[in-house]
Amino acid sequence: MAGLYIHIPFCSSRCIYCGFFSTTLMEKRQQYVDAICREMELRGGESELKGEPVATIYLGGGTPSLLNAEQLHQLFRYIYIMYNVSEKAEVTIECNPDDVTPSFAELLSELPVNRVSMGAQTFSDERLRFLKRRHQSSQVHMAVKRLRDAGINNISIDLIYGFPNETMDEWQADIDKALDLNVEHLSAYSLSFEEGTELYQMLKTGRVGELDEEIQRSMYYRLIDALQDAGYEHYEISNFARHGFRSRHNSNYWNHTPYIGLGAGAHSLIVKEQMVRRWNVSNLKQYFHGINEGVLAYEEESLDEATLYNDTIMTCLRTCEGLDVTQLTPKQHNYCLRQARKYIDAGWLCLNKNRLVLTRSGLFVSNMIMSDLMDEV
């Protein structure tokens, strides 16, 4: 099985924290959809996956819900022509809450979409304005209702915590309101100050400050406890799901399942003579030029043994199943366990039946642990 990711970079306005490739050039949407369809042809469609069926499709961004009905129908028509899509494929589209109008919800019922991922981020209108989000908190509830009425029975929402000066009570209020929605899946991330974003510049110029790390740690554990008490499975560092509703597409990334990335800035993991990571140029003008010339603009790297080992550490340790150390080479096995010993002794990692798993206390410092387990390439 394989995955298919389509990057839709269009946004009405840029959020201050977003580091993904995006553009506000809304007039380019039809040209872009045409270009993605052409990219499918240039890449050979199903042949690039060596006959593997597509088990997950994910339209991310950006804001895929800014495409109109004709454009979305066109994309899916081409996908199903060019790829062997499994009958039970998970098909996700990302949406902004304010885009989920009655007509948009009805449109989704006409498409193969069976899962919606929605950026709620927070239920505080003040914090939404700070992020420069377009929607108001009340629109999240209305969007969920409209999606349910349209037959969407797999809804995920994103939350952000760790805002400057955010209190534990404010975070608890966000958790409570998220639980009231009774969605199938929830992702939560600490506010990130990525270099190149407006938020990063605000930090560097002193207009905002980072929330104390211990408060962020307490917020994370409060989230874990609240969602587990409500019956959610904590299956990945930042992801929680009702039974049977894990994100199958994102699990592809953590399990090294091959996937195709279409569109400007999209990444792929494909098998040639060996595993290859490939990424399209993050520039609309260059992407369009390559499509028009019939020569795709991308870079790629072959994943050697050391790089694959590092990728395995970074992906597997994020999940509740952890890392099966028997899958490593003898040299990697010895190195990994030698590096892990101090974290096992500290109670941050657990080795159980050949599986190395982050403990509760290790989750918040996972980046440091994973970095230390990686090989120097």
C-alpha positions, 0 to 999 in steps of 0.5 A, spaced: 500 500 500 502 507 498 499 514 500 498 520 496 499 527 498 497 533 494 499 540 497 494 546 496 498 552 498 493 557 497 491 561 503 487 568 504 492 570 509 498 568 512 498 565 519 503 568 523 506 561 525 506 557 519 512 555 516 509 551 510 510 553 503 504 557 502 501 563 497 496 568 497 496 568 489 488 566 489 488 567 481 493 562 480 488 556 483 486 553 476 493 554 473 495 550 479 490 544 479 491 543 471 499 543 473 498 538 478 494 533 473 499 534 468 505 532 474 501 526 475 502 524 467 509 526 467 511 522 473 507 516 470 501 515 475 501 508 478 507 506 475 511 510 479 508 506 485 510 499 482 503 497 482 502 498 489 495 501 490 493 507 494 490 506 500 490 514 503 489 520 499 491 527 503 489 534 501 493 539 505 496 546 505 495 551 505 488 551 505 485 546 500 478 548 502 479 554 498 478 550 491 472 551 488 467 545 486 470 544 479 477 544 481 476 539 487 472 534 482 477 535 477 483 533 482 479 527 484 477 525 477 485 525 475 487 521 481 482 516 480 484 515 473 492 515 474 492 511 480 489 504 483 486 507 489 483 502 494 476 501 495 477 503 502 482 508 501 482 514 507 481 520 503 482 526 507 481 534 506 484 539 510 479 545 511 478 552 515 472 552 519 469 558 516 470 555 509 465 549 511 459 552 508 452 548 507 454 548 500 461 546 501 459 540 506 454 538 500 460 538 495 464 533 500 458 528 500 459 528 492 467 527 493 470 521 495 472 524 501 471 521 508 475 524 513 476 532 514 482 535 518 480 542 521 484 547 524 481 549 530 487 551 533 484 555 539 477 556 542 479 563 544 477 569 539 483 573 542 488 568 541 485 566 534 486 574 532 493 573 535 495 568 530 491 572 524 486 566 523 480 567 519 475 564 523 471 565 529 471 560 535 463 559 534 464 557 527 468 550 529 462 548 532 457 549 526 462 546 521 462 540 525 455 540 525 455 541 517 460 535 516 456 530 520 450 532 516 453 531 510 455 524 512 463 525 514 464 520 520 471 521 521 473 528 523 480 531 526 481 538 529 488 541 531 489 545 537 495 549 539 497 550 546 503 554 549 501 561 547 505 567 550 502 568 557 496 563 556 494 560 563 493 553 565 485 555 566 485 557 559 488 551 556 483 547 560 477 551 557 480 549 550 481 542 552 473 542 554 471 545 548 474 540 544 472 534 547 465 537 547 465 536 539 466 529 540 470 528 534 474 522 532 481 525 532 485 530 535 492 533 534 495 538 539 502 542 538 506 547 542 506 554 539 512 553 535 517 559 533 519 557 526 525 561 523 522 565 517 515 566 520 512 572 522 511 569 529 519 568 529 520 576 528 515 578 533 520 573 538 526 576 536 524 583 536 521 582 543 514 583 541 512 577 544 515 572 549 515 564 549 511 561 555 515 558 560 517 551 559 515 548 565 508 551 564 508 548 557 510 541 560 504 541 565 499 543 559 502 537 555 500 532 560 494 535 562 492 534 555 494 527 555 490 526 561 484 529 559 484 525 552 485 519 555 480 519 560 475 521 555 477 515 551 482 517 546 488 513 544 495 517 545 498 513 539 503 518 537 506 524 540 502 529 538 496 525 536 490 522 539 484 518 536 478 514 538 478 506 537 479 505 529 480 512 527 488 513 527 490 517 521 492 512 516 495 517 512 500 520 517 501 513 520 504 512 513 510 517 514 511 514 521 512 507 518 516 508 512 510 506 507 512 509 500 508 515 498 507 520 492 507 528 494 504 532 488 504 540 488 509 545 489 513 544 496 510 536 496 515 531 499 515 523 496 518 517 499 519 512 493 522 506 492 527 505 486 534 501 486 533 504 494 529 508 498 529 515 495 526 522 498 524 527 493 521 534 494 518 539 489 521 546 488 517 550 493 516 556 488 510 557 484 513 560 478 519 555 478 513 549 479 509 552 473 515 553 468 517 545 469 510 543 468 510 547 462 517 544 459 515 537 461 521 537 466 519 537 473 523 541 478 525 537 484 531 535 488 532 528 491 536 524 495 538 516 496 537 514 503 543 510 505 543 505 511 545 511 516 540 516 513 535 510 514 537 508 521 536 516 523 529 516 519 527 510 523 529 513 530 525 519 528 519 516 526 518 510 530 519 513 537 514 518 535 509 512 536 506 508 542 509 502 539 516 505 539 522 502 535 523 494 534 530 494 535 530 487 532 529 490 525 536 494 526 542 491 523 547 488 529 551 495 529 545 499 529 542 495 535 548 495 539 549 503 538 542 504 539 541 501 546 548 504 548 545 511 547 539 509 550 541 506 556 542 513 560 535 514 558 532 507 560 536 508 567 532 515 567 525 512 566 525 516 559 525 510 555 523 503 556 525 497 553 520 491 553 520 485 548 525 488 544 521 495 543 524 501 545 518 506 547 518 513 550 515 513 557 510 518 559 516 522 562 520 522 556 515 524 551 516 532 552 523 531 551 523 526 545 526 531 541 533 531 545 532 523 546 531 522 539 537 526 537 542 523 541 540 516 539 541 518 532 548 516 528 552 521 526 552 521 518 
